[in-house]
Amino acid sequence: MALMGDKARLLETDRFAYASDDGRESELPMDEMEAAEAAEASDAMTETGHRRAAEAGDTAAMSVLGALLLRRGDLDGAEPYLRSATVAGDRAAANNLGVLLHQRGYVDEASGWWRIAAVAGSAAAAHALGRYHRERGDEPAAEYWLRQSAESGHCLGAYALADLLEHRGDVGAERWFRAAAERGHREAAYRIARLVEEGRGADRRTAPAYGELTQEAEAEQWYRQAAARGHRRAALQLGTLLEERGDVQEAGRWYLSAAKDGEAKAACALGFLLRDAGDVESAAEWWRRAAQDGDGNAANALGALHADRGELQTAERWYRAALDAGDVNGAYNLGLLCAEQGRAGRGEQWYRRAAYAGHREAANALAILLLQRGDASGAEPWFSKAAEAGSVDAAFNLGILFAGRGEERIAHTWYERAAAAGHTEAALQVAIVQQRGGEDAAAERNLRCAAEGGSAEAAFRLADLLDRRAVESGRGRLPDEARTPDDESTRWYEKAAREGHRRAQVRVGMFAAARGEVVEAAKWYRAAAEAGSRNGAFNLGLLLAREGSLPEAALWWQRAAAEGHGRAALRLALLAARRGALAEAQTWCARAVELGPPEVAERAARLRAALQEELSA
């Protein structure tokens, strides 16, 4: 049977409504308003007065005295008065006699008295009788009596009817949840908020009419009502709603309220707010409280906190606690912890446990482990499982796997899937394929996505594409021509250069050189050359030679030539020839002929022939 909510209890013996002297019913209702009325009635008529009147045969006094004794827990004292008043036809006494018998464990006999009171018009008895039938699985009878109670204005009857209807998927549940919530039932307010927030309420419109609340605002209103009455889950949901819209301070207050009432999820959420505010110690304390109450997310957060501090044993203990609480992230985090400690075999065990439980990133991590040890056939199904579950990294990794096998079409399919989900490197791979196929417009979209995601290679390719397009249209300039920093392609080159892309660094250096900014150009050439760019080394040598630093220029040309730069080898041959080192010059000429390109090889061959003649003379 579905949960009835934290205020929908069959018995709450600390709240009664007492009849006044006009003989109206004295029942056992359960809301605070009627409890207050009971207190007022009690002040007006003392127990002594009730007892005196009851002994004189006053039916109403017997009913009220029986209710008073029942509230105190004096079942033996209450029963004779309630039975006497019931025999005399007092429906409130019949209802309360049912409550007393229920407390004694005589549930079937209690239902008989509730039926008598309900037939006589007692809404409280109808509610109790409806609950009795529902607990026994007789939903038609339960609905009949709960509807009688609800239509009589009984708050708990309305809630219980709504709960039954919602359990059956009946949209009529919303009406009765609202009726109960409007009378102050906090669980009903919480449930109607959930219905509204999830868009499952009856006649829910996509846009509110003038003067109506939006779906989110209405849900917030009901959460507030329930939370204000001490409903801790409503306080948690209200805090979540407020946090999502950026009202962190108020969210924290509601989280704190719920956490103090024992809501572990609220304590966990409060911990994250405190951590984000820089108060890590307070965050850890709330996470600890939540974790001790069984919140796996809080235990994982504690584990991560201790792992960051290098306290790996403590981190492992909290990750295990998370796993014990049913949070599969605990197993995944244990796998990560083992990987950091170099215990790959142990990590694989935890990854497998999490992966078998459906953790997609654990499945991806397990596949990577298998791939690293050469088990590609074992890795593929785990990559596939993770990718199908929504892991973007796994989709990208499948692309790499199939590309490595030469299955470019399948690889491209997985790259496209990962790129569509925003994976930077996947978008770059898709763009490369599109460029090969001449699909520049489509390639540009993916290059922009990848470049904006931080890919230096994508930024360089995008800049190059924009340059080529401009040149083809007659509006652009060659790479070594001066240009303004405002050019879009220049901005992308500079972004790639700042991120360490060697070819971009050479291009940015060329732009600076074309503007006459020698120091700026040298900075970028040197950065590229030191990272292994032969073009950077060659260009830096040219710059230094122009500045008169031939010995240093020669060093950079030697580095470029060693990396296969033909023009650098030719420059070195010329330098050697000028200083009379003809044999050395011939060696560099031979190297230049070997490296090319054709025009360089041709010049180097002519120079070598001339040097040979000089040496033979």
C-alpha positions in Angstrom: 0.0 0.0 0.0 1.2 3.5 -0.8 2.4 5.7 2.0 -0.3 7.8 3.5 1.9 10.6 4.5 3.4 11.7 7.8 0.1 13.3 9.1 -2.3 10.7 7.9 -2.4 8.4 10.9 -5.3 6.4 12.0 -4.9 7.4 15.6 -3.6 10.6 17.2 -4.8 10.3 20.7 -3.5 13.7 21.8 -6.2 15.6 19.8 -9.9 15.7 20.6 -12.9 17.9 20.0 -15.3 18.2 22.8 -19.0 18.7 22.5 -20.6 21.8 23.9 -23.7 21.6 26.1 -26.0 21.5 23.2 -25.2 17.8 22.6 -23.3 18.0 19.4 -20.8 15.2 18.6 -17.5 14.9 20.3 -15.2 13.0 18.0 -11.5 12.3 17.6 -10.4 14.4 14.6 -6.7 15.0 13.9 -6.0 18.5 12.8 -4.7 21.4 14.8 -7.8 23.7 14.4 -10.0 21.1 16.0 -7.4 20.5 18.6 -7.6 24.1 19.6 -11.4 23.9 19.7 -11.0 20.9 22.0 -8.8 22.9 24.3 -11.4 25.7 24.5 -14.1 23.2 25.2 -12.0 21.6 27.9 -11.5 24.9 29.6 -15.3 25.5 29.6 -16.2 22.2 31.2 -13.9 20.5 33.7 -13.4 16.8 34.0 -15.3 16.9 37.3 -18.3 18.5 35.7 -18.2 15.9 32.9 -18.0 13.1 35.4 -20.9 14.4 37.5 -23.1 14.9 34.4 -22.2 11.4 33.1 -23.1 9.8 36.4 -26.4 11.6 36.1 -27.0 9.9 32.8 -26.0 12.7 30.4 -25.0 11.0 27.1 -23.0 14.0 25.8 -21.0 14.1 29.0 -20.3 10.4 28.8 -19.0 10.9 25.3 -16.8 13.8 26.2 -15.5 12.2 29.4 -14.7 9.0 27.5 -12.8 11.0 24.9 -10.9 12.8 27.6 -9.8 9.6 29.3 -8.9 8.0 26.0 -6.7 10.9 25.2 -4.9 10.4 28.5 -4.4 6.7 27.6 -6.8 5.5 30.3 -8.5 2.9 28.0 -10.1 1.0 30.9 -11.6 4.1 32.3 -12.8 5.4 28.9 -14.4 2.3 27.6 -17.5 2.1 29.8 -18.4 5.7 29.2 -17.9 5.4 25.5 -19.9 2.2 25.3 -22.8 3.8 27.3 -22.8 6.9 25.1 -22.7 4.8 22.0 -25.6 2.6 23.2 -27.5 5.9 23.7 -26.8 6.9 20.1 -23.9 9.3 20.3 -22.0 9.0 17.0 -18.9 10.7 18.4 -18.7 8.1 21.1 -19.1 5.3 18.5 -16.2 6.7 16.6 -14.0 7.1 19.7 -15.0 3.6 20.9 -13.7 2.3 17.5 -10.4 4.2 18.2 -10.1 2.6 21.6 -10.8 -0.9 20.3 -8.3 -0.3 17.5 -5.7 0.6 20.1 -6.5 -2.6 22.0 -5.9 -4.6 18.8 -9.6 -5.4 18.1 -9.6 -4.0 14.6 -12.6 -5.8 13.2 -14.8 -4.8 16.2 -13.5 -1.2 15.9 -14.6 -1.2 12.2 -18.1 -2.1 13.3 -18.4 0.9 15.6 -16.9 3.1 12.9 -19.5 1.9 10.5 -22.3 2.8 12.9 -20.8 6.3 13.4 -20.1 6.8 9.7 -23.7 5.9 8.8 -24.8 8.4 11.4 -22.8 11.1 9.6 -19.4 11.1 11.3 -16.8 12.2 8.8 -14.0 11.1 11.1 -15.5 7.6 11.4 -15.9 7.5 7.7 -12.2 8.3 7.3 -11.2 5.6 9.8 -13.5 3.1 8.1 -12.1 3.9 4.7 -8.5 3.4 6.0 -9.6 0.1 7.5 -10.9 -1.2 4.2 -7.9 0.0 2.2 -5.5 -1.7 4.6 -7.4 -4.9 3.8 -7.2 -4.4 0.0 -10.9 -3.6 -0.5 -10.4 -0.4 -2.5 -14.1 0.0 -3.7 -15.3 0.1 0.0 -12.3 2.3 0.9 -13.1 4.8 -1.8 -16.8 4.9 -0.8 -16.2 5.7 2.8 -13.2 8.0 2.2 -15.3 9.9 -0.3 -18.1 10.3 2.3 -15.5 11.7 4.7 -13.9 14.0 2.1 -17.2 15.4 0.8 -18.2 16.2 4.4 -15.1 18.4 4.6 -12.9 16.2 6.6 -9.3 17.1 5.9 -7.8 13.7 6.5 -10.5 12.0 4.6 -9.8 14.3 1.6 -6.1 13.4 1.8 -6.7 9.7 2.2 -9.1 9.7 -0.8 -6.5 11.6 -2.9 -3.8 9.1 -2.0 -6.0 6.2 -3.0 -7.0 7.8 -6.3 -3.4 8.7 -7.1 -2.4 5.1 -6.4 -4.8 4.0 -9.0 -3.7 6.7 -11.5 -6.9 8.7 -11.2 -6.5 12.4 -12.1 -9.3 13.2 -9.6 -6.6 12.9 -6.9 -5.5 16.5 -7.5 -8.8 17.9 -6.4 -8.8 16.2 -3.1 -5.1 16.9 -2.4 -5.9 20.5 -3.0 -8.9 20.3 -0.6 -6.7 18.8 2.1 -3.9 21.2 1.5 -6.2 24.2 1.7 -7.2 23.0 5.1 -3.6 22.9 6.3 -2.6 19.3 5.6 1.1 19.5 5.1 1.6 16.2 3.3 -1.2 17.1 0.9 0.5 20.4 0.2 3.7 18.6 -0.5 2.0 16.0 -2.8 0.2 18.7 -4.8 3.5 20.6 -5.2 5.0 17.4 -6.6 2.1 17.0 -9.0 2.3 20.5 -10.2 6.1 20.5 -10.5 6.0 17.3 -12.6 3.2 18.6 -14.8 0.9 15.8 -13.8 -1.9 17.9 -12.5 -5.3 17.9 -14.2 -5.8 20.5 -17.0 -2.2 21.7 -16.7 -1.7 24.4 -19.3 1.6 25.2 -21.0 1.2 28.9 -20.3 -0.8 30.5 -17.4 -3.7 32.8 -18.0 -3.6 36.3 -16.7 -3.4 36.4 -13.0 -2.5 32.7 -12.7 0.7 31.3 -11.2 3.2 29.6 -13.4 3.8 26.0 -12.8 7.0 26.6 -10.9 5.5 29.4 -8.8 2.5 27.3 -7.9 4.8 24.4 -6.9 6.9 26.8 -4.8 3.7 28.1 -3.1 2.7 24.6 -2.0 6.2 23.7 -0.9 6.4 26.8 1.2 3.1 26.0 2.9 4.2 22.4 3.7 7.7 23.5 4.7 6.3 26.2 7.0 4.3 23.4 8.8 7.5 21.4 9.4 7.4 19.1 6.4 11.1 18.3 5.9 10.9 16.9 2.4 9.0 20.0 1.3 11.8 22.1 2.8 14.3 20.1 0.9 12.4 20.5 -2.4 11.9 24.2 -1.8 15.6 24.6 -1.1 16.4 22.8 -4.3 14.0 25.0 -6.3 15.5 28.1 -4.8 19.1 27.0 -5.4 18.4 26.2 -9.1 17.2 29.8 -9.6 20.2 31.2 -7.8 18.7 32.2 -4.5 21.4 30.4 -2.5 20.9 32.1 0.9 17.2 31.3 1.2 17.9 27.8 -0.1 20.5 27.3 2.6 17.9 28.3 5.3 15.4 25.7 4.1 18.1 23.1 3.8 19.2 23.8 7.3 15.6 23.6 8.6 15.1 20.2 6.9 18.6 19.0 8.0 17.9 19.8 11.6 14.7 17.7 11.3 16.7 14.8 10.2 16.5 15.0 6.4 19.8 13.5 5.2 19.5 14.7 1.6 19.0 18.3 2.9 22.1 18.0 5.1 24.0 16.8 2.1 22.8 19.7 -0.1 23.6 22.1 2.7 27.1 20.7 2.8 27.6 21.4 -0.9 26.4 25.0 -0.5 28.8 25.5 2.4 31.7 24.0 0.4 30.9 26.3 -2.5 30.9 29.3 -0.1 34.4 28.2 1.1 33.4 26.8 4.5 34.8 23.3 3.9 34.8 22.3 7.6 31.1 23.1 8.1 30.4 21.3 4.9 32.2 18.2 6.1 30.2 18.2 9.3 26.9 18.2 7.5 28.1 15.6 5.1 29.1 13.5 8.0 25.7 13.8 9.6 24.0 12.9 6.3 26.4 10.0 5.7 25.7 8.6 9.1 22.0 8.8 8.3 22.6 6.7 5.2 23.1 9.3 2.5 25.5 7.8 -0.1 26.0 11.1 -1.9 27.3 12.7 1.3 29.6 9.8 2.0 31.0 10.2 -1.5 31.5 13.9 -1.0 33.4 13.1 2.3 35.5 10.6 0.4 36.4 13.1 -2.3 37.3 15.7 0.4 39.7 13.3 2.1 41.1 12.1 -1.2 42.0 15.7 -2.1 43.8 16.0 1.2 45.8 12.9 0.5 44.0 11.0 3.3 43.4 8.0 1.1 42.5 5.5 3.8 39.8 7.8 5.2 38.6 8.4 1.7 38.3 4.7 1.0 36.3 4.2 4.2 33.7 6.8 3.1 33.5 5.5 -0.4 32.8 2.1 1.1 30.1 3.7 3.3 28.5 5.2 0.2 28.5 1.8 -1.5 27.0 0.2 1.6 24.3 2.9 1.4 23.4 1.7 -2.1 25.2 4.5 -4.0 27.0 2.8 -6.9 29.2 6.0 -7.2 31.0 4.6 -4.2 32.3 1.7 -6.2 33.3 3.9 -9.1 35.2 6.3 -6.8 36.9 3.3 -5.2 38.0 2.3 -8.6 39.4 5.8 -9.3 41.2 5.8 -5.9 42.8 2.5 -6.7 43.9 3.8 -10.1 45.5 6.8 -8.4 47.4 4.4 -6.1 48.6 2.3 -9.0 46.4 -0.7 -8.0 44.9 -1.3 -11.4 43.8 -4.8 -10.6 41.9 -3.7 -7.6 40.5 -0.8 -9.4 39.2 -3.0 -12.2 37.2 -5.0 -9.6 35.4 -1.8 -8.4 34.9 -0.6 -11.9 33.3 -3.9 -12.8 31.0 -3.8 -9.8 29.8 -0.3 -10.6 29.6 -1.1 -14.4 27.4 -4.2 -13.7 25.1 -1.9 -11.6 24.7 0.4 -14.6 27.3 3.1 -13.9 28.2 4.4 -17.4 31.4 6.1 -16.5 32.6 3.0 -14.6 31.9 1.0 -17.8 33.9 3.5 -19.8 36.8 3.3 -17.3 36.7 -0.5 -17.3 36.9 -0.5 -21.1 39.9 1.8 -21.0 41.7 -0.5 -18.6 41.0 -3.4 -20.9 42.1 -1.5 -23.9 45.3 -0.4 -22.2 46.3 -4.0 -21.7 45.5 -5.0 -25.3 42.1 -6.5 -24.8 40.2 -4.5 -27.5 37.5 -7.2 -27.9 36.8 -7.1 -24.2 36.8 -3.3 -24.1 34.3 -2.8 -27.0 31.1 -4.1 -25.3 31.8 -2.0 -22.2 32.4 1.1 -24.4 29.1 0.3 -26.2 27.2 -0.2 -22.9 28.5 3.1 -21.5 27.8 4.9 -24.8 24.3 3.6 -25.0 23.7 4.7 -21.4 24.7 8.3 -22.4 28.4 8.4 -21.8 29.8 11.0 -24.3 33.4 9.9 -23.5 32.6 6.3 -24.3 31.0 7.3 -27.6 34.2 9.1 -28.5 36.4 6.2 -27.3 34.4 3.9 -29.6 35.2 6.2 -32.4 38.9 5.9 -31.6 38.6 2.1 -31.3 37.0 1.7 -34.7 39.3 4.2 -36.4 42.2 2.2 -35.1 40.8 -0.8 -36.9 40.4 1.1 -40.1 36.6 1.1 -39.8 36.3 4.8 -40.6 32.5 4.8 -41.3 31.6 3.3 -38.0 34.1 5.5 -36.2 32.6 8.5 -37.8 29.2 7.5 -36.6 30.3 7.4 -33.0 32.3 10.6 -33.4 29.2 12.3 -34.7 27.2 11.0 -31.7 29.7 12.3 -29.3 30.0 15.6 -31.1 26.3 16.1 -31.0 26.5 15.8 -27.2 29.2 18.5 -27.1 32.4 16.4 -27.0 35.2 18.8 -28.2 37.6 16.2 -29.6 34.8 14.3 -31.3 33.6 17.5 -33.0 37.2 18.0 -34.3 37.3 14.5 -35.7 34.0 15.0 -37.5 35.1 18.3 -38.9 38.4 16.7 -40.2 36.3 14.1 -42.1 34.0 16.8 -43.4 36.9 18.9 -44.6 38.3 16.0 -46.5 34.9 15.6 -48.2 34.8 19.3 -49.1 31.9 20.0 -46.6 33.4 23.2 -45.4 30.2 24.7 -44.1 29.4 21.7 -41.9 33.1 21.5 -40.9 33.0 25.1 -39.8 30.1 24.4 -37.4 32.0 21.5 -35.8 35.3 23.4 -35.7 33.6 26.3 -33.9 32.1 23.9 -31.4 35.5 22.2 -30.8 37.4 25.5 -30.7 35.0 27.1 -28.2 35.4 23.9 -26.1 39.1 24.6 -25.9 40.6 22.5 -28.7 43.7 24.3 -30.0 43.8 22.2 -33.1 40.2 23.1 -33.9 41.0 26.8 -33.4 43.9 26.6 -35.8 41.9 24.7 -38.4 39.0 27.1 -38.1 41.3 30.1 -38.6 42.9 28.4 -41.6 39.5 27.7 -43.1 38.4 31.3 -42.7 41.7 32.5 -44.2 41.4 30.2 -47.2 37.8 31.2 -47.8 38.7 34.9 -47.7 41.6 34.4 -50.1 39.4 32.5 -52.5 36.8 35.3 -52.4 39.5 37.9 -53.1 39.0 39.5 -49.7 41.8 37.9 -47.7 45.5 38.1 -47.3 48.3 35.6 -47.4 49.5 34.2 -44.0 52.7 36.3 -44.1 50.9 39.6 -44.9 50.2 42.2 -42.2 46.7 42.0 -40.7 44.9 43.6 -37.8 44.2 41.7 -34.5 40.5 42.3 -35.2 40.4 39.7 -38.0 38.4 36.7 -36.8 40.9 34.3 -38.2 43.7 36.1 -36.3 41.8 35.8 -33.1 41.5 32.0 -33.5 45.2 31.7 -34.4 46.1 33.6 -31.3 43.8 31.5 -29.2 45.4 28.3 -30.5 48.9 29.8 -30.1 48.2 30.7 -26.4 47.1 27.1 -25.9 50.5 25.8 -27.2 49.6 25.0 -30.8 53.0 25.1 -32.6 51.7 25.9 -36.2 49.5 28.6 -34.7 52.5 30.1 -32.9 54.4 30.2 -36.2 51.5 31.9 -37.9 51.1 34.5 -35.1 54.8 35.1 -35.3 54.6 35.7 -39.0 51.8 38.2 -38.5 53.9 40.1 -35.9 56.9 40.1 -38.2 54.8 41.4 -41.1 53.8 44.3 -38.8 57.4 44.9 -37.9 57.0 43.7 -34.3 60.3 41.8 -34.2 60.3 41.1 -30.4 56.7 39.7 -30.6 57.6 37.6 -33.6 60.7 36.2 -32.0 58.7 35.3 -28.8 56.2 33.2 -30.8 58.9 31.6 -33.1 60.9 30.7 -30.1 57.9 29.1 -28.3 57.1 27.0 -31.4 60.8 26.1 -31.9 61.3 25.0 -28.3 58.2 22.8 -28.6 59.7 21.1 -31.6 58.5 23.1 -34.6 61.1 23.1 -37.4 59.3 26.0 -39.1 59.5 27.9 -35.9 63.2 27.2 -35.6 63.8 28.2 -39.2 61.9 31.5 -38.9 63.6 32.3 -35.7 66.9 31.8 -37.4 65.8 34.2 -40.2 64.8 36.8 -37.7 68.1 36.5 -35.8 70.1 36.6 -39.1 68.4 39.8 -40.1 69.3 41.2 -36.7 72.9 40.2 -37.2 73.0 37.3 -34.8 74.3 34.7 -37.3 75.9 32.3 -34.8 72.6 31.9 -32.9 70.6 31.8 -36.2 72.8 28.9 -37.3 72.0 27.0 -34.1 68.3 27.2 -34.8 68.7 26.3 -38.5 70.7 23.3 -37.4 67.8 22.3 -35.2 65.4 22.8 -38.1 67.5 20.9 -40.5 67.8 18.0 -38.1 64.0 17.9 -38.1 63.9 17.7 -41.9 63.7 21.4 -43.0 65.4 21.7 -46.4 65.6 25.5 -46.5 67.4 25.5 -43.2 69.9 23.0 -44.6 70.4 25.3 -47.6 70.9 28.3 -45.4 73.6 26.4 -43.4 75.3 25.5 -46.7 75.4 29.1 -47.7 76.8 30.2 -44.3 79.5 27.5 -44.5 80.4 28.5 -48.1 80.7 32.2 -47.1 83.2 31.4 -44.4 85.2 29.1 -46.7 84.1 25.7 -45.2 83.5 24.2 -48.6 83.3 20.6 -47.5 80.8 21.4 -44.8 78.8 23.4 -47.3 78.7 20.4 -49.6 77.4 18.3 -46.8 74.6 20.7 -46.1 73.8 21.0 -49.8 73.5 17.2 -50.0 71.1 17.4 -47.0 69.0 20.1 -48.7 68.8 18.1 -51.9 67.6 15.2 -49.9 65.0 17.2 -47.9 63.6 19.4 -50.7 61.2 20.8 -51.6 62.0 20.8 -55.4 63.0 24.5 -55.7 65.2 24.2 -52.7 66.7 20.9 -53.9 67.4 22.6 -57.3 69.2 25.5 -55.8 71.2 23.2 -53.4 72.2 21.0 -56.4 73.5 24.1 -58.3 75.4 25.3 -55.2 76.9 21.8 -54.6 78.1 21.7 -58.3 79.7 25.1 -57.9 81.4 24.0 -54.7 82.6 20.8 -56.3 84.2 22.9 -59.2 85.8 25.2 -56.6 87.2 22.2 -54.7 88.5 20.6 -57.9 90.2 23.8 -59.2 
